[in-house]
């Protein structure tokens, strides 16, 4: 497990699409440019959702990993 420095954490465990992305967007919108959000999810669909969302919005997906059923994403606001 790799630990990336982050400024805020969002726990979306147990939520299904599209809630993890909607909640991520809501939190990212309140953060300053350059800050990193750590988002936790148990939704396997969040993998493709996060890739598509960061590509679409221009935010940087710094790092992501899967550990058992937990998906962790680090997103830098751009």
N, C-alpha and C positions, 0 to 999 in steps of 0.2 A: 504494500500500500504506500503510495506516494502522497506526501502532504505538501500542499501548495499554500502559500500565504494568502489569506483572504480577509476581507473586511466585514462581511456579513454572511450569515448562514440562513438558509431557507430549507425547512424540512417538509417535503412533499410525500413522505412515505405513506402508502395506503391510498393515495389519490390516483385516479385514472385520467387518461387523456380526455380533454385538453387541459385539465386543472394544473398540472405541474408547469406547463408553458405559460398559462395565463398568470399564475402566481409569480413565476420568475419575471415576466414582463413588468408586472406591477411593482415588484421590489427594485428591479434594475432602473425603472423610471425615476425612483426616488434617490438613487445613488449618484455620486459625483463621477465624472469621466475619469477613467483610470482605476477605479475601485473594482475589487473582485468579489463576486458572489459565489458562495459554495452552495450548491443545491443538491439535496438528497432525494432519491426517488426509488420506488420499488416497481414502477411501471416499465416493462421492457420496451414499450413503444416510445418511451422518452428518448431513447438513443437516436432514432431517426428524427424525432421532433426537435431535439436540441440542435442537431447538425443543421437541419433546414432553417430553424428559427434564427440561429446565429448568422448563418449565411445571408438570410433575407434582411436582417436588421443591421448587419455590419459589426455587431458585438463580437468579441474574440472568445472562442471556446479554447481556453488556455490548456485545459487538461480534462480528461474524463476517464473513469475506470469503472469496472464492474467487479464486485466482490460478493460472490454467492448471488443473492437476489437484490443486492443494494447497488444502485447506480449513483455515482458521485460526479458532479460536473462543477468546473470552475470557469466562470464567465467574467471576462473583463469588459466593463462598460466603455464603449468608444464614443 
